């Protein structure tokens, strides 16, 4: 019966109207996946040498074993944010002679059959060959892989359980951050070392014949906990009791009404973001991306690379705008016909979206001001990136939004959901990110990257000062494409 359910899932996707329309995006994402596979394989082979060079007094195997538990927590956090929940049309199968246990097992096994969840093995297996094999031999390398594999399965099963249990992405994020912070603080103050415990535990699993089998108790426990959850929450109506917290989202943003029709539309867009799982989880993810600069600004390799610094600055100072801007207009797809029949002027609708993106851009810039502590160079780059985002990138998004006629289903899935995404979303990234980075990189060859920053700042200021004529261009483009948008948004994938 499970094979029949998986066959139904394949046929449902293959026969959907969006399957062939999304083929180009699927191929593109497949190429990106192959790139990361190659990158992880290369890193796995190179890691023993890198660890030896970084910490010559310690064994690379011991260092890897010591960091495994921290890695498990970090990957669980990532999966909790990004891994979509498995779904099934429960009502359609409940009227058929199919056991409840079979449907639950299908939901639990479905993510385990996704190859993307095993991308970590592309890194672990090469490390086992280059790092574990020279020390513990072939048997030790196999034991190491068989010790890590159940951790991957454990995370894959535990992340969706937490999503279903908490029914609030923010609550789970806080809990996981606390779980990660407590051992890190204990490690820092020398009270308790999770690193040492992890090193000894996985060291014994790698060197001892049968001890690695105990690691398989983790995915088994996660599987049983999932079964227990579904035993108590099998029917959809049982979830309604957990959704009372969403009532707070229905409150009116009355302070926006003082701005007239534009304020009312912005208020509606804010409610749209807060009421739907996909946009809400993306908002939480955007907050995490604000920490992205710590990877680059603390690394001396990137300090002398103006192109990379500008890329990070554009991304940080426009995080909210860049993430939500790709959905502007087409996130109204499910009720677009209704909007077009209301007494709403086109310039009002376009300006409401403009001010929403501008507000997101300003909030992102304010949130990244702690990075100013890294020096005047970072301050200069951030200010130039903010002006470019506010004066250029917003107008690019507004103009190009009318070309995306794919309806965005906000109620389907959350992060890492490619529904509603087309190749046009990737093309628009060229002027958003690639052009300014190439400009700065070109001027940096002549030690004049500051001139490129001035050019970007002037372009941004011009876009802000002359926003009215630029919005007129976006408005005209929207009017030309309005009926094409209506037609496209009526097609469900």
Secondary structure, DSSP 8 states (H G I E B T S, - for coil): -HHHHHHHHHHHHHHSTHHHHTHHHHHHHHHHHHHHHHHHHHHHHHHHHHHHHH-TTS-HHHHHHHHHHHHHHHHHHHHHHH-------HHHHHTSS--HHHHHHHHHHHGGG-GGGGTTHHHHHHHIIIIIHHHHHHHHHHHHHHHHHHHHHHHHHHHHHHHHHH--HHHHHHHHHHHHHHHHHHHHTTS--HHHHHHHHHHHHHHSSSGGGGGHHHHHHHHHHHHHHHHHS-SGGGGGGGGGGGGGGGS--GGGGGGHHHHHHHHHHHHHHHHSHHHHHHHHHHHHHGGGHHHHHT-HHHHT-HHHHHHHHHHHHTHHHHHHHTTTTGGGGGGHHHHHTSS--HHHHHHHHHHHHHHHHHHHHHHTGGGGGG-HHHHHHHHHHHHHIIIIIHHHHHHHGGG------TTS--TT--TT--HHHHHTHIIIIIHHHHHHHHHHTTT-HHHHHHHHHHHHHHHHHTHHHHHHHHHHHHHHHHHHHHHHHT---
